[in-house]
């Protein structure tokens, strides 16, 4: 006669399996979100195949303050410019960039190339796809010219707009033009508002500390480990106060996108933690029961073991 199915055990097993499946799904989603922003993994690109510990740190200046161009890995400033192309004149968001800015922000090129700090001339510009379409009605524009205040600038490339969810939420979609910081500053005297540094970080927080000493008036953000579970758990603990801003800092869209992802990851991690409670309790209970069964079995066998040991001792004495 077959034993009747234990419905309670079946329900517990199904609940355990479901929680495990959801946990695995949650971690896959968490990993996908944490790796979705190309602006936050410069340390990995800088490290390459050399190994070692590297970090990425950003410094954001408060309103009315700015830094200088000297001896930095990457920096930028933002303004608004009226730009004229073959098709129309358009008001664009202008990003004046310096250093290895496109190393930290490797926007996918549709055509042409990036501008670079080592360019002999500072009259090259890169358009995003929206600006390229509005100004020229196309994307293969290398060598064509745009005009700002009737001064010609050469289009060297056209890049895509980031397609990830966080950037879409943080950026309103207005067309952009990227130009040398020196060129933008000559037009609108825009101060540098953001720096990014990538380098060796042999001790956790070392790069952030030395960057903070170099940019004493700026808000410092450690990018390279910001999406690690330990950091995200801390954000959950800081819920509420995290949104309070004591500094008048206008963050660029890529930093707002990163903060958007931090909030998404905090929610995901909280759900993962809740889902993990039931499987953890089941495993602990099972281990305790197995230990109890083993201990009980040992206690039952202990008298027999003692008797066998006594018999062996007696046999050895008789043999002598």
Secondary structure as GFF3:
##gff-version 3
##sequence-region A 1 320
A	DSSP	alpha_helix	7	34	.	.	.	ID=ss1
A	DSSP	three_ten_helix	38	40	.	.	.	ID=ss2
A	DSSP	alpha_helix	42	47	.	.	.	ID=ss3
A	DSSP	beta_strand	54	61	.	.	.	ID=ss4
A	DSSP	beta_strand	74	84	.	.	.	ID=ss5
A	DSSP	beta_strand	89	99	.	.	.	ID=ss6
A	DSSP	alpha_helix	101	104	.	.	.	ID=ss7
A	DSSP	beta_strand	109	112	.	.	.	ID=ss8
A	DSSP	beta_strand	124	128	.	.	.	ID=ss9
A	DSSP	alpha_helix	129	136	.	.	.	ID=ss10
A	DSSP	beta_strand	145	148	.	.	.	ID=ss11
A	DSSP	beta_strand	151	159	.	.	.	ID=ss12
A	DSSP	alpha_helix	165	170	.	.	.	ID=ss13
A	DSSP	beta_strand	176	180	.	.	.	ID=ss14
A	DSSP	alpha_helix	181	188	.	.	.	ID=ss15
A	DSSP	beta_strand	194	200	.	.	.	ID=ss16
A	DSSP	alpha_helix	206	214	.	.	.	ID=ss17
A	DSSP	beta_strand	218	222	.	.	.	ID=ss18
A	DSSP	alpha_helix	229	237	.	.	.	ID=ss19
A	DSSP	three_ten_helix	241	243	.	.	.	ID=ss20
A	DSSP	alpha_helix	253	319	.	.	.	ID=ss21
###
